[in-house]
Amino acid sequence: MRLLSGFIKSLSKLSMIGRALMLPISLLPAAGLLLAFGDKFHLPLMMNAGGVIFDNLPLLFAIGSAVGLASESGIAALSAAVSVFITNITIGTVLSITPEMASQGGKYAMVVGIPTLQMGVFGGLICGILAAWCYNRFHTLQLPEFLGFFSGKRFVAIATAFMSFILGLLLPYVWQHIQAGIDALSVIVNGDNQAASTFIFGLVERALIPLGLHHIWYPSFWYSFGDYTAQAGQVIHGDQTIWFKMLEEGTKSFSSSTYQNAGKFMQGEFPLMLFALPAACLAMYHEAHTKNKKIAAGILFSAALTCFLTGITEPVEFTFIFVAPILYVFNAIMAGLAYMCMYLLHAHIAKSFSAGLIDYISFGILPSFNGYQTNFLSAVMIGVPMALIYYFTFRFVIRRFDVKTPGRTEVSVNASDKSDDELVSEIIGLLGGAKNIDSVGSCITRLRIEVLNGDRVDKEGLNGVGARGVVFVGDKGVQVIFGARAQFIAQAMSTTLGK
């Protein structure tokens, strides 16, 4: 029981980190679009503006994760930046790392102009978590009156600075073991059997969607695994970062002697989001009861359009994931196959955040006009058969097992009919009241809430006020899916609760 309890708590903590990662990751579409359009229209200044974001990911991840874990506090963000500076300068001094050593790549790197260990975004994430912990621990601290100036939030940056110094002393002896593990995994996923690697990546990523833990899964592949030596000698890590660096430098094949097939851990979702899941929506609409088809159309076609344009799939997937486990497993397996098939067809398409039409045009079609070998038609070649498979599979399973997809149950309240204030009042009550809510946050489509007592949460009631799904993560984590409106509901809840 103790082991199970520890596992449940770990899931809850991982979910919080996944939420925190969404903020820095959400900055990347801007960087990607600047690079794509800068390349298309031959505007080096625009490309440099996009490239500088990818070149400073550790700092962005530190600040973004600190804000995400500390109730969006500016003090936490400032402390995270302080942590990045102090931690890295301490590491560089302890190990006597010179700029020349860092410029050669390998286990050393330049981070915000400081020669230090090559830790990538994980170094920034560690600093961000430390800053957030210091904020949550010390922002209400009251010191004796003669030290009152340093009390509360002012103490956060001070505590972070001293703890970052200690962190910088410890990391040189700890990181070598972590780096050895990352290197071993990198060799495996980028080794001789990349078809299997891409299949497993896609399968696991989709399988983790219900818990919101997919944000924990993919950063290692996007920002850490793999090595590419840039023209200036800088070593770039991670499939996404490498793809955009190759775009910036004009590597048309998206392959080099050190890294092959950039895009392999991003492109597999294009067939899924452009074709397969919209086809699933059409199947669910056709299986809706006649009297409910109008309402089902409003729900499903909106979800399909969101998925197709932006690549946000949760409004679609949460219509079937919990009511039809067989379709959940089917969707995960098909995602793995999509990744593998895109790799086997030598596609090289990136995504800045999600694989919708916007990214497909920006990072698939447009680069091909300038000679980049994106092979963007591979998404169509795989997507059309997948759409047919999804359509007929969904219709068969829904009818055979009487799956309660939209339009096959009693019509529930539509959240769009209520204002944010009306919804918030009801949601707070259904979560057990204001005193039961410990923290409120959101990602793109879901509220991420920590409660004191999970037993007081009314799951059916939340679904009744328009939620598209409710997920319990651990014994205190609750995720309520409201689609793109989630962030505004979270803001209104935070204002109401004063959190």
Secondary structure, DSSP 4 states (H G I P E B T S, - for coil): -HHHHHHHHHHHHHHHHHHHHHHHHTTHHHHHHHHHHHHHTT-HHHHHHHHHHHHTHHHHHHHHHHHHHTTT-HHHHHHHHHHHHHHHHHHHHHTT--HHHHHT-TTEEEETTEEEE--HHHHHHHHHHHHHHHHHHHTT----GGGGGGSTHHHHHHHHHHHHHHHHHHHHHHHHHHHHHHHHHHHHHTSS-HHHHHHHHHHHHHHTGGGTTHHHHSHHHHHTS-EEE-TTS-EEESHHHHHHHHHHHT-TTS--SS--STTTTTTTHHHIIIIIHHHHHHHHHHTS-GGGHHHHHHHHHHHHHHHHHH---HHHHTTTTTT-HHHHHHHHHHHHHHHHHHHHTT-----SSS-SHHHHIIIIIHHHHTT----TTHHHHHHHHHHHHHHHHHHHHHHHHT---TTSSPPPPPGGGS-HHHHHHHHHHHTT-GGGEEEEEE-SSEEEEEES-GGG--HHHHHHTT-SEEEEETTTEEEEE-GGGHHHHHHHHHHHHT-
